[in-house]
Amino acid sequence: MTSPHPRRRPQRRSEIARGPQQTAGLQEVRDALTPAPGSCAVAPAPLPADEGVPPELLALVTYHCRHINAYLARALTDALPTTTDR
C-alpha cells in the first residue's frame, strides 16, 4: 500500500557560509569599517523593588493572549476535517 502523500525531499544544504569562512569575512568587514565614535548605550533605569509589573501591561498581555488563542482555535477548526466530511 502506498501513501497518497509524496515522500519528503532531503533538506537542501544552505548556501550561507558558516564557520571559519564566515568569521574571516566578518573580520574583514570589521577591519574596513571606521571605529564608532563612542558608546551610545544608556544604562537601564532600575525598577524599584516594591513596584511589580504595571497592571496595564498585564491586561494588555492577557488581551493579546486571548485573541491569539481564539485565532488559533478558529484556524484549527477550519483546517481540520470534521467526522461528517468523510
C-alpha positions as MATLAB code, in Angstrom:
seq = 'MTSPHPRRRPQRRSEIARGPQQTAGLQEVRDALTPAPGSCAVAPAPLPADEGVPPELLALVTYHCRHINAYLARALTDALPTTTDR';
ca = [
       0.000    0.000    0.000;
       1.458    3.344   -0.989;
       0.897    6.594    0.770;
      -1.058    9.327   -1.049;
       1.467   11.841    0.232;
       4.742   12.363   -1.628;
       7.948   11.428    0.114;
       9.787   14.190    1.818;
      12.699   15.525   -0.116;
      16.023   15.706    1.662;
      16.817   19.128    3.033;
      18.994   21.180    0.740;
      22.290   22.424    2.000;
      22.413   26.075    2.865;
      24.426   28.385    0.650;
      25.204   30.636    3.618;
      28.832   30.451    4.619;
      29.342   29.141    8.123;
      32.299   28.527   10.333;
      35.808   29.829    9.618;
      34.914   31.395    6.244;
      32.171   33.498    7.806;
      34.402   34.543   10.712;
      37.151   35.638    8.325;
      34.654   37.594    6.233;
      33.268   39.360    9.289;
      36.762   40.256   10.424;
      37.465   41.795    7.008;
      34.335   43.928    7.362;
      35.347   44.988   10.873;
      38.814   45.948    9.654;
      37.378   48.015    6.783;
      34.926   49.981    8.944;
      35.970   53.027   10.905;
      35.599   52.635   14.657;
      32.485   54.001   16.325;
      32.938   57.429   17.966;
      31.816   56.176   21.361;
      29.334   54.145   23.246;
      25.763   55.268   22.652;
      24.148   52.824   25.051;
      22.383   54.117   28.119;
      22.299   52.108   31.312;
      18.809   50.782   32.012;
      16.944   52.509   34.801;
      16.473   50.133   37.722;
      12.892   49.372   38.693;
      12.023   49.961   42.323;
      11.747   46.691   44.229;
       8.275   47.452   45.568;
       6.820   48.014   42.087;
       5.877   44.998   40.034;
       4.607   44.790   36.513;
       2.148   47.590   35.764;
      -1.468   46.339   35.698;
      -1.975   47.917   32.268;
       0.778   45.718   30.843;
      -0.718   42.595   32.399;
      -4.132   43.482   30.968;
      -2.628   44.072   27.527;
      -0.748   40.760   27.533;
      -3.869   38.920   28.731;
      -5.951   40.513   25.974;
      -3.464   39.576   23.256;
      -3.047   36.018   24.556;
      -6.817   35.503   24.483;
      -7.022   36.993   20.989;
      -4.199   34.783   19.686;
      -5.637   31.641   21.315;
      -9.062   32.332   19.813;
      -7.487   32.875   16.390;
      -5.537   29.613   16.615;
      -8.641   27.716   17.744;
     -10.613   29.071   14.774;
      -7.768   28.242   12.394;
      -7.584   24.676   13.670;
     -11.319   24.063   13.479;
     -11.427   25.482    9.950;
      -8.422   23.423    8.814;
      -9.318   20.066   10.368;
     -11.945   17.931    8.657;
     -14.952   17.020   10.753;
     -16.246   13.464   11.113;
     -19.251   14.280    8.907;
     -16.948   15.135    5.962;
     -15.985   11.506    5.403;
];
